[in-house]
Amino acid sequence: METIKAQLKEAAQITINWKHRIEKAHGFQKQLTAVYIEGGKIREAITLRTYTSSTFNTWTACVWLHCGTYDGASGKATGYGYCKESAAAAEALVNVGFAFNERIGGGIGMHAIQDALKAAAENLTGKPCQILTAHA
């Protein structure tokens, strides 16, 4: 697999579907934050959060851009037999307007999402970025 590259295009969704933001009960699972250094300070470029239903059958993701367009979007994945967390995250990244040179959707795993998020943040900021992960 070559290095994932991202380009910000027109967003399919510029607001979060608030039904996708499941903070209570089992809800919040993980936050990935793309950060960069500017003026000697750590700055956030993009935040991606994943959530699950109480049955773990439905996963959702919300993404917020902290620079550039300041948009947000969300995605959802249901069913069985694939990584729904990464599928929901990929949908959210595409909905906010990013296009990628490699496939990131289809539930192929969170490693692809981390690489895609880093590429998206670097496209947005024009600076090297790192991914910070926080778990519930």
C-alpha positions in Angstrom: 0.0 0.0 0.0 1.4 3.4 -0.9 1.2 6.4 1.4 -2.3 7.6 1.8 -2.9 11.1 0.5 -5.9 13.3 1.1 -7.5 16.2 -0.7 -10.3 18.4 0.7 -13.1 18.7 -1.8 -16.7 19.7 -1.5 -18.3 18.3 1.6 -21.3 16.0 1.3 -22.4 16.9 4.8 -21.2 20.0 6.8 -23.1 19.4 10.0 -23.1 16.5 12.4 -26.2 14.2 12.6 -26.5 14.5 16.3 -28.1 11.0 16.5 -24.7 9.8 15.7 -23.1 11.4 18.8 -23.8 8.7 21.4 -22.1 10.0 24.5 -24.0 8.0 27.2 -24.1 4.3 28.2 -21.6 2.3 26.1 -21.5 5.1 23.6 -18.2 6.9 23.3 -15.4 4.5 22.4 -12.4 6.4 21.0 -11.1 9.8 20.0 -8.4 10.3 17.4 -7.0 13.8 17.3 -4.6 15.0 14.6 -2.2 17.6 16.0 0.5 19.9 14.6 3.0 22.4 16.0 2.6 26.1 15.3 4.4 28.9 17.1 5.8 26.4 19.6 2.3 25.2 20.6 0.4 22.0 19.9 -2.7 22.8 17.8 -5.6 20.5 16.9 -6.3 20.1 13.2 -9.0 17.4 13.2 -10.9 15.4 15.9 -12.6 12.1 15.1 -14.7 10.3 17.7 -16.3 6.8 17.4 -19.4 5.6 19.2 -21.3 2.4 19.5 -24.8 1.3 20.4 -25.4 -0.8 23.5 -25.5 -3.9 21.3 -22.3 -3.0 19.4 -24.3 -3.6 16.2 -24.3 0.1 15.1 -21.2 2.2 15.1 -21.1 6.0 14.4 -18.4 8.5 14.0 -18.2 12.3 14.1 -15.4 14.4 12.7 -14.7 18.1 13.4 -12.2 20.3 11.4 -10.5 22.8 13.7 -9.0 24.9 10.9 -9.7 25.7 7.4 -13.5 25.2 6.9 -14.3 24.4 10.5 -17.0 21.9 9.3 -18.1 18.7 10.9 -19.7 15.6 9.6 -20.7 12.1 10.7 -21.0 8.5 9.5 -22.7 5.3 10.5 -22.2 1.6 9.9 -24.4 -1.4 10.9 -24.4 -5.1 10.5 -21.9 -7.9 11.2 -18.7 -9.3 9.9 -16.5 -6.3 9.3 -14.9 -3.4 11.2 -17.9 -1.1 11.6 -15.9 1.4 13.6 -13.6 2.1 10.7 -16.5 2.0 8.2 -18.3 4.7 10.2 -15.1 6.8 10.5 -14.4 6.5 6.8 -17.9 7.7 5.9 -17.5 10.7 8.3 -14.2 11.7 6.7 -15.6 11.4 3.2 -18.8 13.3 4.2 -16.7 16.2 5.5 -15.2 16.5 2.1 -11.9 14.5 2.0 -11.0 12.3 -1.0 -8.2 9.7 -0.7 -5.9 8.1 -3.2 -6.3 4.7 -1.4 -9.4 2.9 -0.2 -10.1 3.6 3.5 -13.8 2.5 3.6 -15.5 -0.8 3.7 -14.5 -1.7 7.3 -10.8 -2.5 6.5 -9.6 -1.4 10.0 -8.7 1.5 12.2 -5.0 1.5 11.0 -6.3 2.8 7.6 -8.3 5.4 9.4 -5.3 6.6 11.4 -3.3 7.0 8.2 -6.2 8.7 6.4 -6.7 11.1 9.3 -3.0 12.0 9.4 -3.1 12.6 5.6 -6.2 14.7 5.9 -4.8 16.9 8.6 -1.5 17.4 6.7 -3.5 18.4 3.7 -5.6 20.8 5.8 -2.7 22.4 7.6 0.2 22.0 5.2 2.3 20.8 8.2 3.5 17.5 9.6 0.9 16.0 11.9 0.7 13.3 14.5 -2.3 11.3 15.8 -3.2 11.2 19.5 -5.5 8.4 20.6 -7.8 8.4 23.7 -10.0 5.5 24.6 -13.2 5.4 26.7 
